[in-house]
Amino acid sequence: MFSKILCCIDGSEHALRAAESACALAQRFEAPLTFLTVAKELKPSKAVKRFLELEHLSGEAQYVLDDYTESYLEKAKDVAEATGLRGVRTEVRTGNPARTIIDFAHRGRYDCIVLGSRGMGDLEGALLGSVSHKVASLAKSTVVTVK
């Protein structure tokens, strides 16, 4: 039924449950699985850019994997390995989470997107609409929302 599965994670409890569900689906359908995390694009101020220049650091607005991000990507990979899945990919992107997920899934020809019903941005989600709702509304592939 599914030939490629994308699981979106952000470190929340719902995302970890989504990872477990995505692993079960990948195992059931013998489909490759990719974990994707999306961060909002960094827009450093002029003062921050100047500091970075003085310290000889990159002034580019880019997402750098910090310890927290690495830890939840590792947790997701551990869940996959515990279910016997091998060759699970991890990807990190920057941008608007819902749009980035939809674009990544479309370009990668994923036919199933799995994500948590609530993520780390609950306040923004309550005010502007959750990422899971936007993805479910706009994606062309099947979307599984895990509570």
DSSP file (Angstrom, degrees, kcal/mol; ACC not computed):
  #  RESIDUE AA STRUCTURE BP1 BP2  ACC     N-H-->O    O-->H-N    N-H-->O    O-->H-N    TCO  KAPPA ALPHA  PHI   PSI    X-CA   Y-CA   Z-CA
    1    1 A M              0   0    0      0, 0.0     2,-0.4     0, 0.0    28,-0.0   0.000 360.0 360.0 360.0 -46.0    0.0    0.0    0.0
    2    2 A F        +     0   0    0     23,-0.1     3,-0.1     1,-0.1   108,-0.0  -0.929 360.0 178.2-112.5 134.9    2.8    2.5    0.9
    3    3 A S  S    S+     0   0    0     -2,-0.4     2,-0.3     1,-0.3    -1,-0.1   0.661  75.0  21.8-106.5 -20.9    6.1    2.5   -1.0
    4    4 A K        -     0   0    0     27,-0.2   107,-1.4     2,-0.0   108,-1.0  -0.959  68.8-160.6-149.3 128.7    7.9    5.4    0.7
    5    5 A I  E     -ab  33 112A   0     27,-2.6    29,-2.0    -2,-0.3     2,-0.5  -0.929   2.9-165.2-118.9 134.1    7.1    6.8    4.2
    6    6 A L  E     -ab  34 113A   0    106,-2.8   108,-3.1    -2,-0.4     2,-0.5  -0.968   4.9-167.1-115.0 127.0    8.1   10.1    5.6
    7    7 A C  E     -ab  35 114A   0     27,-3.2    29,-2.9    -2,-0.5     2,-0.5  -0.969   8.9-151.6-117.2 123.0    7.9   10.7    9.4
    8    8 A C  E     -ab  36 115A   0    106,-2.6   108,-0.6    -2,-0.5     2,-0.3  -0.808  18.9-178.8 -97.7 127.3    8.2   14.3   10.7
    9    9 A I        +     0   0    0     27,-2.7    29,-0.4    -2,-0.5   110,-0.1  -0.926  24.3 170.6-128.8 150.3    9.6   14.7   14.1
   10   10 A D        -     0   0    0     -2,-0.3     3,-0.1     2,-0.2    -1,-0.1   0.258  64.5 -92.4-139.5   9.7   10.2   17.7   16.4
   11   11 A G  S    S+     0   0    0      1,-0.3     2,-0.1    61,-0.1   108,-0.0   0.378  84.2 128.2  94.1  -5.7   11.2   16.2   19.7
   12   12 A S  S  > S-     0   0    0      1,-0.1     4,-1.7   106,-0.0    -1,-0.3  -0.328  72.6-112.3 -79.6 165.9    7.6   16.2   21.2
   13   13 A E  H  > S+     0   0    0      1,-0.2     4,-2.1     2,-0.2     5,-0.2   0.893 119.4  53.9 -63.1 -40.5    5.9   13.2   22.8
   14   14 A H  H  > S+     0   0    0    104,-0.3     4,-2.1     1,-0.2    -1,-0.2   0.880 106.5  52.6 -62.3 -37.0    3.5   13.1   19.9
   15   15 A A  H  > S+     0   0    0    103,-0.2     4,-2.2     2,-0.2    -1,-0.2   0.874 106.8  51.9 -67.3 -36.7    6.4   13.0   17.4
   16   16 A L  H  X S+     0   0    0     -4,-1.7     4,-1.9     2,-0.2    -1,-0.2   0.906 110.6  47.8 -66.1 -40.4    8.0   10.1   19.2
   17   17 A R  H  X S+     0   0    0     -4,-2.1     4,-2.2     2,-0.2    -2,-0.2   0.871 109.7  53.8 -65.7 -35.6    4.7    8.2   19.0
   18   18 A A  H  X S+     0   0    0     -4,-2.1     4,-2.9     2,-0.2    -2,-0.2   0.894 105.9  53.2 -63.4 -39.1    4.5    9.1   15.3
   19   19 A A  H  X S+     0   0    0     -4,-2.2     4,-2.2     2,-0.2    -2,-0.2   0.909 108.4  49.8 -62.0 -41.9    8.0    7.6   14.9
   20   20 A E  H  X S+     0   0    0     -4,-1.9     4,-1.9     2,-0.2    -2,-0.2   0.921 113.2  45.8 -62.4 -43.9    6.8    4.4   16.5
   21   21 A S  H  X S+     0   0    0     -4,-2.2     4,-2.4     2,-0.2    -2,-0.2   0.902 111.4  51.9 -65.8 -41.5    3.8    4.3   14.2
   22   22 A A  H  X S+     0   0    0     -4,-2.9     4,-2.8     1,-0.2    -1,-0.2   0.890 108.9  51.2 -62.9 -39.1    5.9    5.1   11.1
   23   23 A C  H  X S+     0   0    0     -4,-2.2     4,-2.5     2,-0.2    -1,-0.2   0.910 109.3  50.1 -64.1 -42.0    8.3    2.3   11.9
   24   24 A A  H  X S+     0   0    0     -4,-1.9     4,-2.6     2,-0.2    -2,-0.2   0.911 113.2  46.5 -63.0 -41.7    5.4   -0.2   12.2
   25   25 A L  H  X S+     0   0    0     -4,-2.4     4,-2.7     2,-0.2     6,-0.2   0.925 112.0  50.2 -65.2 -44.6    4.0    1.0    8.9
   26   26 A A  H  X>S+     0   0    0     -4,-2.8     5,-1.8     1,-0.2     4,-0.6   0.899 114.0  45.3 -61.5 -40.5    7.4    0.8    7.2
   27   27 A Q  H ><5S+     0   0    0     -4,-2.5     3,-0.5     3,-0.2    -1,-0.2   0.927 113.2  49.9 -68.1 -44.7    7.9   -2.7    8.6
   28   28 A R  H 3<5S+     0   0    0     -4,-2.6    -2,-0.2     1,-0.2    -1,-0.2   0.897 122.6  31.4 -61.3 -42.8    4.4   -3.8    7.6
   29   29 A F  H 3<5S-     0   0    0     -4,-2.7    -1,-0.2    -5,-0.1    -2,-0.2   0.351 103.3-124.9-100.1   5.3    4.7   -2.5    4.0
   30   30 A E  T <<5 +     0   0    0     -4,-0.6    -3,-0.2    -3,-0.5    -4,-0.1   0.916  59.5 153.3  50.6  47.2    8.5   -3.1    3.7
   31   31 A A      < -     0   0    0     -5,-1.8    -1,-0.2    -6,-0.2   -27,-0.2  -0.812  50.6-105.1-109.0 145.2    8.8    0.5    2.7
   32   32 A P        -     0   0    0      0, 0.0   -27,-2.6     0, 0.0     2,-0.4  -0.403  36.9-147.6 -65.7 146.7   11.8    2.8    3.2
   33   33 A L  E     -a    5   0A   0    -29,-0.2    56,-2.0    54,-0.1     2,-0.4  -0.955  14.2-171.8-123.6 135.8   11.5    5.3    6.0
   34   34 A T  E     -ac   6  89A   0    -29,-2.0   -27,-3.2    -2,-0.4     2,-0.5  -0.994  13.1-148.8-125.2 131.6   12.8    8.8    6.3
   35   35 A F  E     -ac   7  90A   0     54,-3.0    56,-2.5    -2,-0.4     2,-0.4  -0.870  19.9-169.8 -95.5 130.9   12.7   11.0    9.5
   36   36 A L  E     -ac   8  91A   0    -29,-2.9   -27,-2.7    -2,-0.5     2,-0.4  -0.973  10.7-173.4-123.5 134.5   12.5   14.7    8.7
   37   37 A T  E     - c   0  92A   0     54,-2.0    56,-2.3    -2,-0.4     2,-0.5  -0.987   9.0-159.7-123.6 140.9   12.8   17.6   11.1
   38   38 A V  E     - c   0  93A   0     -2,-0.4     2,-0.3   -29,-0.4    56,-0.2  -0.974   5.0-169.4-124.7 128.0   12.1   21.2   10.1
   39   39 A A  E     - c   0  94A   0     54,-2.5    56,-2.5    -2,-0.5     2,-0.1  -0.857  32.1-104.3-111.8 149.7   13.4   24.3   11.8
   40   40 A K        -     0   0    0     -2,-0.3     2,-0.1    54,-0.2    56,-0.1  -0.444  49.6 -94.4 -68.1 147.1   12.3   27.8   11.2
   41   41 A E        -     0   0    0     -2,-0.1     2,-0.3     1,-0.1    -1,-0.1  -0.392  37.7-123.7 -66.4 135.1   14.9   29.8    9.2
   42   42 A L        -     0   0    0     -2,-0.1    -1,-0.1    -3,-0.1    21,-0.0  -0.620  22.9-171.3 -79.6 135.5   17.2   31.8   11.4
   43   43 A K        -     0   0    0     -2,-0.3    17,-0.1    17,-0.0    -1,-0.0  -0.753  13.6-159.0-127.1  84.4   17.3   35.5   10.6
   44   44 A P        -     0   0    0      0, 0.0    17,-0.1     0, 0.0    15,-0.0  -0.322  17.0-119.0 -67.7 145.1   20.2   37.0   12.6
   45   45 A S     >  -     0   0    0      1,-0.1     4,-2.5     4,-0.0     5,-0.2  -0.202  31.3-100.3 -71.4 170.3   20.2   40.7   13.3
   46   46 A K  H  > S+     0   0    0      1,-0.2     4,-2.5     2,-0.2     5,-0.2   0.879 124.8  54.1 -60.2 -38.1   23.0   42.9   12.1
   47   47 A A  H  > S+     0   0    0      2,-0.2     4,-2.3     1,-0.2    -1,-0.2   0.909 109.5  46.6 -64.5 -41.9   24.6   42.8   15.6
   48   48 A V  H  > S+     0   0    0      2,-0.2     4,-2.6     1,-0.2    -2,-0.2   0.915 111.9  51.1 -66.8 -42.0   24.6   39.0   15.6
   49   49 A K  H  X S+     0   0    0     -4,-2.5     4,-2.2     1,-0.2    -2,-0.2   0.912 110.3  49.8 -60.3 -42.0   26.1   39.0   12.0
   50   50 A R  H  X S+     0   0    0     -4,-2.5     4,-2.6     2,-0.2    -2,-0.2   0.916 110.1  50.4 -63.1 -43.8   28.8   41.4   13.1
   51   51 A F  H  X S+     0   0    0     -4,-2.3     4,-2.1     1,-0.2    -2,-0.2   0.930 110.0  50.3 -58.7 -46.5   29.6   39.2   16.2
   52   52 A L  H  <>S+     0   0    0     -4,-2.6     5,-3.7     1,-0.2    -1,-0.2   0.892 110.8  49.5 -60.3 -40.5   29.8   36.1   13.9
   53   53 A E  H ><5S+     0   0    0     -4,-2.2     3,-1.4     3,-0.2    -1,-0.2   0.930 110.6  49.6 -63.3 -45.4   32.2   38.0   11.6
   54   54 A L  H 3<5S+     0   0    0     -4,-2.6    -2,-0.2     1,-0.3    -1,-0.2   0.833 113.6  46.0 -64.0 -32.5   34.4   39.1   14.5
   55   55 A E  T 3<5S-     0   0    0     -4,-2.1    -1,-0.3    -5,-0.2    -2,-0.2   0.362 115.2-117.7 -90.5   5.1   34.6   35.6   15.8
   56   56 A H  T < 5 +     0   0    0     -3,-1.4     2,-0.3     1,-0.2    -3,-0.2   0.875  68.5 139.2  58.7  40.4   35.3   34.2   12.3
   57   57 A L      < -     0   0    0     -5,-3.7    -1,-0.2    -6,-0.2     2,-0.1  -0.749  64.1 -84.4-108.2 160.1   32.1   32.2   12.3
   58   58 A S        -     0   0    0     -2,-0.3    -1,-0.1     1,-0.1    -5,-0.1  -0.413  30.0-160.7 -64.2 134.8   29.7   31.8    9.5
   59   59 A G        +     0   0    0     -2,-0.1    -1,-0.1    -7,-0.1     2,-0.1   0.346  52.1 120.7 -96.2   3.8   27.2   34.6    9.2
   60   60 A E  S    S-     0   0    0      1,-0.1     2,-1.3   -17,-0.1   -17,-0.0  -0.414  72.6-119.0 -70.0 142.9   24.8   32.6    7.1
   61   61 A A        +     0   0    0     -2,-0.1     2,-0.3   -17,-0.1    -1,-0.1  -0.713  61.6 143.4 -80.1  98.3   21.3   32.0    8.5
   62   62 A Q        -     0   0    0     -2,-1.3     2,-0.5   -21,-0.1   -19,-0.0  -0.946  55.0-107.9-139.6 158.0   21.4   28.3    8.7
   63   63 A Y        -     0   0    0     -2,-0.3     2,-0.5   -24,-0.1   -22,-0.1  -0.757  31.5-164.9 -88.3 125.6   20.1   25.5   10.9
   64   64 A V        -     0   0    0     -2,-0.5     2,-0.5     0, 0.0    -2,-0.0  -0.945  26.3-116.5-112.3 129.0   22.9   23.9   12.9
   65   65 A L        -     0   0    0     -2,-0.5     2,-0.1     4,-0.1    27,-0.0  -0.492  37.1-166.4 -66.3 115.0   22.1   20.6   14.6
   66   66 A D     >  -     0   0    0     -2,-0.5     4,-2.5     1,-0.1     5,-0.2  -0.391  38.3 -91.9 -92.6 178.2   22.4   21.2   18.3
   67   67 A D  H  > S+     0   0    0      1,-0.2     4,-2.1     2,-0.2     5,-0.1   0.867 125.1  52.5 -59.2 -38.5   22.5   18.5   21.0
   68   68 A Y  H  > S+     0   0    0      2,-0.2     4,-2.1     1,-0.2    -1,-0.2   0.940 110.6  45.8 -65.1 -47.7   18.8   18.5   21.5
   69   69 A T  H  > S+     0   0    0      1,-0.2     4,-2.0     2,-0.2     5,-0.2   0.931 113.4  49.9 -61.8 -45.9   18.0   18.0   17.8
   70   70 A E  H  X S+     0   0    0     -4,-2.5     4,-2.3     1,-0.2    -1,-0.2   0.884 108.2  55.1 -59.5 -37.8   20.6   15.3   17.5
   71   71 A S  H  X S+     0   0    0     -4,-2.1     4,-2.2    -5,-0.2    -1,-0.2   0.910 109.9  43.4 -66.9 -41.3   19.2   13.5   20.5
   72   72 A Y  H  X S+     0   0    0     -4,-2.1     4,-1.8     2,-0.2    -1,-0.2   0.804 112.4  52.5 -79.0 -24.0   15.6   13.3   19.2
   73   73 A L  H  X S+     0   0    0     -4,-2.0     4,-2.2    -5,-0.2    -1,-0.2   0.896 111.6  48.2 -67.9 -39.5   16.9   12.2   15.7
   74   74 A E  H  X S+     0   0    0     -4,-2.3     4,-2.5    -5,-0.2    -2,-0.2   0.889 108.7  53.4 -65.9 -39.2   18.8    9.5   17.5
   75   75 A K  H  X S+     0   0    0     -4,-2.2     4,-2.2     2,-0.2    -1,-0.2   0.919 109.4  48.7 -61.1 -42.7   15.8    8.5   19.6
   76   76 A A  H  X S+     0   0    0     -4,-1.8     4,-2.0     1,-0.2    -2,-0.2   0.912 112.0  48.4 -64.3 -42.1   13.8    8.1   16.3
   77   77 A K  H  X S+     0   0    0     -4,-2.2     4,-2.6     1,-0.2    -1,-0.2   0.870 109.1  54.1 -65.5 -35.6   16.6    6.0   14.8
   78   78 A D  H  X S+     0   0    0     -4,-2.5     4,-2.3     2,-0.2    -2,-0.2   0.899 106.7  51.3 -63.8 -40.5   16.7    3.9   18.0
   79   79 A V  H  X S+     0   0    0     -4,-2.2     4,-1.2     2,-0.2    -2,-0.2   0.921 111.2  48.7 -60.7 -43.2   13.0    3.2   17.7
   80   80 A A  H  <>S+     0   0    0     -4,-2.0     5,-2.4     1,-0.2     3,-0.5   0.926 111.9  47.6 -63.2 -45.7   13.5    2.1   14.0
   81   81 A E  H ><5S+     0   0    0     -4,-2.6     3,-1.2     1,-0.2    -1,-0.2   0.861 106.5  58.0 -65.7 -35.0   16.4   -0.2   14.9
   82   82 A A  H 3<5S+     0   0    0     -4,-2.3    -1,-0.2     1,-0.3    -2,-0.2   0.797 106.7  49.0 -65.7 -27.2   14.4   -1.7   17.8
   83   83 A T  T 3<5S-     0   0    0     -4,-1.2    -1,-0.3    -3,-0.5    -2,-0.2   0.447 124.2-105.4 -90.2  -0.3   11.7   -2.7   15.3
   84   84 A G  T < 5 +     0   0    0     -3,-1.2     2,-0.2    -4,-0.3    -3,-0.2   0.520  69.9 146.9  92.8   5.1   14.4   -4.2   13.0
   85   85 A L      < -     0   0    0     -5,-2.4     2,-0.3    -6,-0.2    -1,-0.3  -0.552  25.3-170.2 -77.0 139.8   14.4   -1.5   10.4
   86   86 A R        +     0   0    0     -2,-0.2    -5,-0.0     1,-0.1    -1,-0.0  -0.903  60.0  31.9-124.8 155.5   17.7   -0.8    8.6
   87   87 A G  S    S+     0   0    0     -2,-0.3     2,-0.3     1,-0.2    -1,-0.1   0.746  70.6 167.6  74.3  23.8   18.7    2.0    6.3
   88   88 A V        -     0   0    0     -3,-0.2     2,-0.3   -11,-0.1    -1,-0.2  -0.541  24.0-143.9 -71.6 132.6   16.5    4.6    7.9
   89   89 A R  E     -c   34   0A   0    -56,-2.0   -54,-3.0    -2,-0.3     2,-0.4  -0.661   8.4-155.2 -96.9 153.3   17.4    8.1    6.6
   90   90 A T  E     -c   35   0A   0     -2,-0.3     2,-0.3   -56,-0.2   -54,-0.2  -0.988  12.4-176.1-125.7 141.3   17.3   11.4    8.6
   91   91 A E  E     -c   36   0A   0    -56,-2.5   -54,-2.0    -2,-0.4     2,-0.4  -0.981  11.4-159.5-135.8 146.2   16.9   14.8    7.0
   92   92 A V  E     +c   37   0A   0     -2,-0.3     2,-0.3   -56,-0.2   -54,-0.2  -0.996  17.5 171.1-126.4 131.2   17.0   18.3    8.4
   93   93 A R  E     -c   38   0A   0    -56,-2.3   -54,-2.5    -2,-0.4     2,-0.3  -0.897  21.4-137.6-132.3 162.4   15.5   21.3    6.6
   94   94 A T  E     +c   39   0A   0     -2,-0.3     2,-0.3   -56,-0.2   -54,-0.2  -0.874  54.1  62.1-117.9 155.9   14.7   24.9    7.4
   95   95 A G  S    S-     0   0    0    -56,-2.5    -2,-0.1    -2,-0.3     3,-0.0  -0.827  93.8 -14.0 132.6-169.4   11.7   26.9    6.6
   96   96 A N     >  -     0   0    0     -2,-0.3     4,-2.8     1,-0.1     5,-0.3  -0.570  65.3-136.8 -66.3 122.1    8.0   27.0    7.3
   97   97 A P  H  > S+     0   0    0      0, 0.0     4,-2.6     0, 0.0     5,-0.2   0.907  96.1  42.8 -54.9 -52.2    7.3   23.6    8.8
   98   98 A A  H  > S+     0   0    0      1,-0.2     4,-2.4     2,-0.2     5,-0.2   0.941 118.6  43.9 -62.4 -48.0    4.1   22.7    6.9
   99   99 A R  H  > S+     0   0    0      1,-0.2     4,-2.7     2,-0.2    -1,-0.2   0.899 114.4  50.4 -64.1 -40.2    5.2   24.0    3.5
  100  100 A T  H  X S+     0   0    0     -4,-2.8     4,-2.7     2,-0.2     5,-0.2   0.907 111.0  48.6 -65.6 -42.1    8.6   22.4    3.9
  101  101 A I  H  X S+     0   0    0     -4,-2.6     4,-2.7    -5,-0.3     5,-0.2   0.944 113.6  46.7 -61.8 -48.2    7.1   19.0    4.8
  102  102 A I  H  X S+     0   0    0     -4,-2.4     4,-2.4    -5,-0.2    -2,-0.2   0.922 114.9  46.2 -61.9 -45.1    4.7   19.1    1.9
  103  103 A D  H  X S+     0   0    0     -4,-2.7     4,-2.9     2,-0.2     5,-0.3   0.924 113.4  48.8 -64.0 -45.1    7.4   20.2   -0.6
  104  104 A F  H  X S+     0   0    0     -4,-2.7     4,-2.2     1,-0.2    -2,-0.2   0.918 113.1  47.6 -61.0 -44.8    9.9   17.5    0.7
  105  105 A A  H  X>S+     0   0    0     -4,-2.7     5,-2.5    -5,-0.2     4,-0.5   0.904 114.0  47.2 -64.0 -41.8    7.2   14.8    0.5
  106  106 A H  H ><5S+     0   0    0     -4,-2.4     3,-1.0    -5,-0.2    -2,-0.2   0.950 114.6  44.7 -65.9 -49.6    6.2   15.8   -3.0
  107  107 A R  H 3<5S+     0   0    0     -4,-2.9    -1,-0.2     1,-0.2    -2,-0.2   0.858 116.7  46.5 -63.9 -35.3    9.7   16.1   -4.4
  108  108 A G  H 3<5S-     0   0    0     -4,-2.2    -1,-0.2    -5,-0.3    -2,-0.2   0.470 108.3-125.3 -86.7  -1.8   10.7   12.8   -2.8
  109  109 A R  T <<5 +     0   0    0     -3,-1.0     2,-0.4    -4,-0.5    -3,-0.2   0.888  44.8 171.5  58.0  43.5    7.6   11.0   -4.0
  110  110 A Y      < -     0   0    0     -5,-2.5    -1,-0.2    -6,-0.2  -105,-0.2  -0.685  21.9-166.0 -80.4 134.4    6.6    9.9   -0.5
  111  111 A D  S    S+     0   0    0   -107,-1.4    31,-1.5    -2,-0.4     2,-0.3   0.405  72.9  44.1-103.4   2.4    3.1    8.4   -0.5
  112  112 A C  E     -bd   5 142A   0   -108,-1.0  -106,-2.8    29,-0.2     2,-0.5  -0.961  60.7-169.3-147.3 128.8    2.6    8.5    3.3
  113  113 A I  E     -bd   6 143A   0     29,-2.7    31,-3.3    -2,-0.3     2,-0.5  -0.976   8.1-168.2-116.8 127.0    3.4   11.2    5.8
  114  114 A V  E     +bd   7 144A   0   -108,-3.1  -106,-2.6    -2,-0.5     2,-0.3  -0.962  19.1 151.1-116.7 129.7    3.3   10.4    9.5
  115  115 A L  E     -bd   8 145A   0     29,-2.3    31,-2.5    -2,-0.5  -106,-0.1  -0.986  44.4 -93.4-152.9 161.6    3.4   13.2   12.1
  116  116 A G  E     - d   0 146A   0   -108,-0.6    31,-0.2    -2,-0.3    16,-0.2  -0.393  27.4-128.3 -75.3 152.8    2.2   14.0   15.6
  117  117 A S  S    S+     0   0    0     29,-2.7     2,-0.4     1,-0.2    15,-0.2   0.789  97.4  26.5 -72.3 -27.1   -1.0   15.8   16.2
  118  118 A R  S    S+     0   0    0     28,-0.4  -104,-0.3    14,-0.1  -103,-0.2  -1.000  74.2 178.6-136.0 137.5    0.7   18.3   18.4
  119  119 A G    >   -     0   0    0     -2,-0.4     3,-0.5  -105,-0.1  -106,-0.1  -0.302  51.6 -67.7-118.6-156.3    4.3   19.4   18.3
  120  120 A M  T 3  S+     0   0    0      1,-0.2     2,-0.5    -2,-0.1     3,-0.3   0.717 121.7  65.2 -71.7 -21.7    6.7   21.7   20.0
  121  121 A G  T 3>  +     0   0    0      1,-0.2     4,-2.7     2,-0.1    -1,-0.2  -0.275  59.0 140.2 -96.9  47.7    4.9   24.8   18.6
  122  122 A D  H <>  +     0   0    0     -3,-0.5     4,-2.5    -2,-0.5    -1,-0.2   0.873  69.6  51.4 -60.8 -40.0    1.6   24.2   20.4
  123  123 A L  H  > S+     0   0    0     -3,-0.3     4,-1.6     2,-0.2    -1,-0.2   0.950 114.1  43.0 -63.8 -48.3    1.0   27.9   21.2
  124  124 A E  H  > S+     0   0    0      1,-0.2     4,-3.3     2,-0.2     5,-0.4   0.901 113.2  54.2 -62.4 -39.7    1.6   29.0   17.6
  125  125 A G  H  X S+     0   0    0     -4,-2.7     4,-2.0     1,-0.2    -2,-0.2   0.889 106.6  50.9 -61.6 -39.8   -0.5   26.0   16.5
  126  126 A A  H  < S+     0   0    0     -4,-2.5    -1,-0.2    -5,-0.2    -2,-0.2   0.851 118.6  38.3 -66.2 -33.6   -3.4   27.1   18.7
  127  127 A L  H  < S+     0   0    0     -4,-1.6    -2,-0.2    -5,-0.2    -1,-0.2   0.868 133.2  19.5 -85.2 -38.5   -3.3   30.6   17.2
  128  128 A L  H  < S-     0   0    0     -4,-3.3    -3,-0.2    -5,-0.2    -2,-0.2   0.484 117.3 -84.1-114.1  -5.6   -2.5   29.9   13.5
  129  129 A G     <  -     0   0    0     -4,-2.0    -3,-0.2    -5,-0.4    -1,-0.2   0.150  52.5 -82.8 103.1 135.1   -3.5   26.3   13.0
  130  130 A S     >  -     0   0    0     -5,-0.1     4,-2.1     1,-0.1     5,-0.2  -0.258  27.6-123.0 -72.8 156.7   -1.4   23.3   13.7
  131  131 A V  H  > S+     0   0    0      1,-0.2     4,-2.9     2,-0.2     5,-0.2   0.912 113.4  54.4 -60.7 -43.9    1.3   22.0   11.3
  132  132 A S  H  > S+     0   0    0    -15,-0.2     4,-2.5     1,-0.2    -1,-0.2   0.893 108.2  49.0 -61.3 -39.3   -0.4   18.6   11.2
  133  133 A H  H  > S+     0   0    0    -16,-0.2     4,-2.0     2,-0.2    -1,-0.2   0.922 112.6  47.5 -65.5 -43.7   -3.7   20.2   10.2
  134  134 A K  H  X S+     0   0    0     -4,-2.1     4,-2.1     2,-0.2     5,-0.2   0.920 113.6  47.5 -63.8 -43.9   -2.0   22.2    7.4
  135  135 A V  H  X S+     0   0    0     -4,-2.9     4,-2.7     1,-0.2    -2,-0.2   0.934 112.3  49.4 -63.2 -45.8   -0.1   19.1    6.1
  136  136 A A  H  < S+     0   0    0     -4,-2.5    -1,-0.2    -5,-0.2    -2,-0.2   0.862 114.6  46.1 -61.9 -35.1   -3.3   17.0    6.2
  137  137 A S  H  < S+     0   0    0     -4,-2.0    -1,-0.2    -5,-0.2    -2,-0.2   0.834 123.9  29.7 -76.0 -33.0   -5.2   19.7    4.3
  138  138 A L  H  < S+     0   0    0     -4,-2.1    -2,-0.2    -5,-0.2    -3,-0.2   0.667  91.3 101.4-107.0 -19.3   -2.6   20.4    1.6
  139  139 A A     <  -     0   0    0     -4,-2.7     4,-0.1    -5,-0.2   -37,-0.0  -0.357  56.2-150.8 -71.8 148.7   -0.6   17.2    1.0
  140  140 A K  S    S+     0   0    0    -38,-0.2     2,-0.2     2,-0.1    -1,-0.1   0.585  77.9  67.9 -90.7 -13.3   -1.4   15.1   -2.0
  141  141 A S  S    S-     0   0    0      1,-0.1   -29,-0.2   -31,-0.0     2,-0.2  -0.482 102.6 -74.6 -99.6 173.5   -0.3   11.9   -0.2
  142  142 A T  E     -d  112   0A   0    -31,-1.5   -29,-2.7    -2,-0.2     2,-0.5  -0.458  46.2-155.6 -65.9 136.4   -1.9   10.0    2.7
  143  143 A V  E     -d  113   0A   0    -31,-0.2     2,-0.6    -2,-0.2   -29,-0.2  -0.977   6.0-163.3-120.6 126.2   -1.3   11.7    6.0
  144  144 A V  E     -d  114   0A   0    -31,-3.3   -29,-2.3    -2,-0.5     2,-0.6  -0.941   6.6-161.6-108.7 117.7   -1.4    9.8    9.3
  145  145 A T  E     -d  115   0A   0     -2,-0.6     2,-0.5   -31,-0.2   -29,-0.2  -0.891   7.5-155.9-104.0 123.5   -1.7   12.0   12.3
  146  146 A V  E      d  116   0A   0    -31,-2.5   -29,-2.7    -2,-0.6   -28,-0.4  -0.835 360.0 360.0-105.4 131.0   -0.7   10.3   15.6
  147  147 A K              0   0    0     -2,-0.5    -1,-0.1   -31,-0.2  -132,-0.1   0.415 360.0 360.0 -96.4 360.0   -2.1   11.4   19.0
